[in-house]
Amino acid sequence: MQKKKDNITTLKPVKPCPICEKKSMQKFHPFCSNRCANIDLNRWLSGAYVIAGDDKQDDNIELEQ
């Protein structure tokens, strides 16, 4: 018989926090704290981080009437 492995939690590797470079914590991965996670969220919400899109896609959209 095989044992069930339902209670196993895989841990994420410890990496430097992208905000302050301290070691990341499992609870806030990839950040070291809730503070750094909130700083990152604020940067996304305020537009400091932008994901570039393909402008050509917008030119090909036709409006249906």
VOZA-820598 format. One record per residue: y, x, z of N, C-alpha, C in turn. Coordinates in steps of 0.05 Angstrom, whole numbers, padded with zeros to 5 digits, always signed. Each point is the difference from the previous one (the first is absolute). Layout:
// VOZA-820598
YXZYXZYXZ;...
This chain:
// VOZA-820598
-00024+00016+00000+00024-00016+00000+00025+00017+00000;+00020-00009-00014+00025+00014+00000+00019-00012+00021;+00015+00017+00013+00019-00010+00019+00026-00010-00014;+00011-00021+00010+00025-00010-00011+00023+00019+00008;+00018+00004-00017+00023+00018+00005+00026-00016-00001;+00000-00024+00011+00023-00018+00000+00023+00010+00018;-00006+00015+00021+00020+00007+00019+00012+00028-00005;-00006+00011-00023+00011+00027-00006+00027-00002-00013;+00019+00015+00011+00027+00001-00011+00004+00028-00012;+00006+00002-00025+00005+00026-00012+00029+00008+00006;+00003+00025+00009+00026+00010+00006+00013+00012-00024;+00026-00004-00002+00015+00012-00023+00007+00029+00008;+00001+00018-00020+00006+00027+00007+00028+00004+00011;+00004+00018+00018+00026+00005+00012+00016+00016-00021;+00023-00010-00007+00018+00013-00019+00028+00000+00013;+00018+00016-00011+00027-00001+00011+00014-00026-00007;+00016-00010+00019+00015-00024-00004+00020+00005-00023;+00002-00018-00019+00019+00004-00022+00029-00001+00008;+00006-00010+00024+00028-00002+00009+00008+00025+00016;-00016+00007+00020+00008+00021+00019-00019+00024+00001;-00022-00001-00015-00019+00022-00002-00017+00005+00024;+00001-00018+00021-00019+00002+00022-00027-00010-00009;-00021+00005+00016-00027-00010-00007+00000-00030+00000;-00013-00011-00020-00002-00030-00001-00020-00010+00021;+00003-00025+00007-00017-00013+00019-00015-00023-00014;-00025-00004+00008-00016-00021-00012+00013-00027+00000;+00013-00007+00022+00012-00026+00004+00023-00005-00021;+00015+00021-00007+00023-00003-00018-00004+00014-00027;-00024+00008-00006-00006+00016-00024+00014-00010-00024;+00014+00016-00016+00001+00029+00000+00023+00011+00017;+00012-00016+00017+00023+00008+00016-00009+00009+00028;+00017+00012+00015-00006+00009+00027+00007-00020+00021;+00017-00019-00007+00009-00020+00020+00011-00025-00014;+00004-00021+00015+00012-00024-00010+00028+00005-00010;+00014+00018+00013+00028+00007-00008+00000+00011-00028;-00017+00019-00006-00001+00011-00027-00009-00020-00021;-00018-00018+00007-00009-00021-00018+00024-00019-00006;+00016-00006+00020+00023-00018-00004+00021+00014-00016;+00004+00026+00003+00019+00015-00016-00008-00002-00029;-00025+00004-00006-00010-00001-00027+00003-00028-00012;-00006-00021+00016+00003-00027-00009+00029-00006-00007;+00018+00009+00017+00029-00004-00004+00009+00013-00026;-00011+00024-00006+00007+00014-00025-00009-00016-00024;-00024-00013+00001-00009-00016-00022+00017-00025-00003;+00006-00013+00023+00015-00025-00001+00029+00004-00009;+00012+00023+00007+00028+00006-00007+00003+00011-00029;-00022+00005-00013+00001+00010-00027+00001+00030-00003;-00004+00015+00022+00001+00029-00001-00024+00011-00015;-00022-00014+00001-00024+00007-00016-00001-00019-00024;-00005+00010-00024-00002-00016-00023-00024+00009-00017;-00015-00019-00009-00022+00006-00018+00010-00006-00028;+00000+00021-00017+00010-00002-00027-00018-00019-00016;+00012-00016-00016-00015-00018-00018+00004+00008-00029;-00014-00014-00017+00002+00005-00029+00020-00020-00011;+00023+00010-00009+00022-00017-00011-00008-00014-00026;-00019+00012-00014-00008-00011-00026-00014-00027+00003;-00012-00005+00023-00014-00025+00004+00020-00023+00000;+00023+00003+00011+00020-00021+00002+00011-00007-00028;+00001+00019-00019+00010-00005-00027-00018-00018-00016;-00026+00000+00006-00020-00015-00015-00004-00029+00010;+00012-00007+00021-00004-00027+00011+00017-00020-00016;-00013-00021-00010+00013-00020-00015+00001-00026+00017;+00023-00013+00000+00002-00025+00014-00012-00023-00016;-00017-00016+00013-00012-00023-00014+00018-00023+00005;+00005-00015-00022+00017-00024+00002-00015-00025-00006;
